[in-house]
Amino acid sequence: MDGGLDDPLVRMHRWDALRQRLANSTAGRLDPVVDEAVEALIVILQRHPSLTFTVTVEGNGARASAQLGWQDGRLTVARSEAQATAPVSATEGEETSAETAARLAELIRRDPSLLDGRERWNGS
C-alpha cells in the first residue's frame, strides 16, 4: 500500500461489492423458515388428521407457500418456490407528507387564527 487515496477507495468499493453479494445471496431465502413452519404444522396434523393447512411465509422481499394434509393415509406437503414480492410502501394506505402539508395549509387558509395564541398551548 503506497498510502495514496486510491487504495482506501478501492478497498471500500470491494467491501461494498462483498456486502451487496452477501445481501443478494440471502435475500429471499425463506426455505429454512418454511421448513420450520411445516415441521410445526406436521405435529398438529398428526393429532388432527382431518385438517389441511396452507401456510404462506413472507419476508426478505419474497413469498413462499406450502400446503399440508393427509391424502390416502399419507401426509403430503406441496411447496411453492420462493417468489420475489413487490416492496410494500411504509405509507401505503396512509397520507403522504405532501398530502398532510396540503391539508394543514387548507386548515390554516380557512382559519388563520389557528396560528395565533401559541401561549394557549404553553399552559397560559
C-alpha positions as CSV (number, residue, x, y, z in Angstrom):
1,M,0.0,0.0,0.0
2,D,1.5,3.3,-1.0
3,G,-0.7,5.4,1.3
4,G,-2.5,7.1,-1.6
5,L,-6.2,7.9,-1.6
6,D,-6.9,5.3,-4.3
7,D,-6.1,2.3,-2.0
8,P,-8.8,3.1,0.6
9,L,-11.3,3.8,-2.1
10,V,-10.6,0.5,-3.8
11,R,-11.0,-1.3,-0.5
12,M,-14.2,0.5,0.2
13,H,-15.6,-0.5,-3.2
14,R,-14.5,-4.1,-2.7
15,W,-16.3,-4.2,0.7
16,D,-19.4,-2.6,-0.8
17,A,-19.4,-5.2,-3.5
18,L,-19.0,-8.0,-1.0
19,R,-21.8,-6.7,1.2
20,Q,-24.0,-6.5,-1.9
21,R,-23.2,-10.0,-2.9
22,L,-24.0,-11.3,0.6
23,A,-27.2,-9.4,0.7
24,N,-28.3,-10.8,-2.6
25,S,-27.3,-14.3,-1.6
26,T,-29.5,-14.2,1.5
27,A,-32.4,-12.2,0.1
28,G,-35.5,-14.2,-0.5
29,R,-34.2,-17.2,1.4
30,L,-37.3,-18.4,3.1
31,D,-36.7,-22.2,2.8
32,P,-35.5,-22.6,6.4
33,V,-38.5,-20.7,7.7
34,V,-40.9,-22.6,5.6
35,D,-39.3,-25.9,6.8
36,E,-39.7,-24.8,10.4
37,A,-43.4,-23.9,9.8
38,V,-44.0,-27.2,8.1
39,E,-42.5,-29.1,10.9
40,A,-44.7,-27.3,13.5
41,L,-47.8,-28.0,11.4
42,I,-47.0,-31.7,10.9
43,V,-47.2,-32.1,14.7
44,I,-50.7,-30.6,14.6
45,L,-51.7,-32.7,11.6
46,Q,-50.7,-35.9,13.3
47,R,-53.2,-35.1,16.1
48,H,-55.9,-33.8,13.8
49,P,-55.7,-35.8,10.5
50,S,-58.9,-34.2,9.1
51,L,-57.3,-30.8,8.8
52,T,-55.5,-29.3,5.8
53,F,-53.1,-26.3,6.2
54,T,-52.0,-23.8,3.7
55,V,-49.2,-21.5,5.0
56,T,-47.7,-18.5,3.3
57,V,-44.4,-17.1,4.6
58,E,-43.4,-13.6,3.6
59,G,-40.2,-11.8,4.3
60,N,-36.9,-10.5,2.9
61,G,-38.8,-9.4,-0.2
62,A,-40.1,-12.9,-1.0
63,R,-43.1,-15.1,-0.5
64,A,-43.3,-18.9,-0.3
65,S,-46.2,-21.2,0.4
66,A,-46.8,-24.8,1.5
67,Q,-49.9,-26.9,1.7
68,L,-50.1,-29.8,4.1
69,G,-52.7,-32.5,4.6
70,W,-53.4,-36.2,4.6
71,Q,-54.1,-37.9,1.3
72,D,-54.8,-41.7,1.1
73,G,-53.3,-42.2,4.6
74,R,-50.1,-40.3,3.7
75,L,-49.0,-36.9,4.8
76,T,-48.4,-34.7,1.7
77,V,-46.6,-31.4,1.6
78,A,-46.8,-29.3,-1.6
79,R,-44.4,-26.3,-1.6
80,S,-44.2,-23.4,-3.9
81,E,-40.8,-21.8,-4.8
82,A,-40.0,-18.5,-3.1
83,Q,-41.0,-15.7,-5.4
84,A,-39.9,-12.1,-5.2
85,T,-42.6,-9.7,-3.9
86,A,-43.0,-6.1,-4.7
87,P,-41.8,-3.9,-1.8
88,V,-44.7,-2.5,0.3
89,S,-44.6,1.1,0.9
90,A,-44.5,2.0,4.6
91,T,-47.1,4.6,4.0
92,E,-49.4,2.5,1.8
93,G,-53.0,3.4,2.6
94,E,-51.7,6.4,4.7
95,E,-51.4,10.0,3.9
96,T,-48.2,11.2,2.4
97,S,-46.3,14.1,3.9
98,A,-47.3,16.2,0.9
99,E,-50.9,15.4,1.5
100,T,-50.6,16.2,5.2
101,A,-49.0,19.6,4.3
102,A,-51.7,20.4,1.8
103,R,-54.4,19.5,4.4
104,L,-52.7,21.7,7.1
105,A,-52.4,24.6,4.6
106,E,-56.1,24.3,3.8
107,L,-57.0,24.3,7.5
108,I,-54.8,27.4,8.1
109,R,-56.3,29.1,5.0
110,R,-59.8,28.5,6.3
111,D,-59.0,29.7,9.8
112,P,-55.8,31.8,10.1
113,S,-56.4,32.2,13.8
114,L,-55.0,28.7,14.3
115,L,-51.6,30.4,14.1
116,D,-52.4,32.8,16.8
117,G,-52.5,32.2,20.6
118,R,-49.4,30.0,20.9
119,E,-49.5,30.8,24.6
120,R,-52.7,28.8,24.9
121,W,-50.6,25.6,24.5
122,N,-47.9,26.7,26.9
123,G,-50.3,26.5,29.9
124,S,-51.3,30.2,29.9
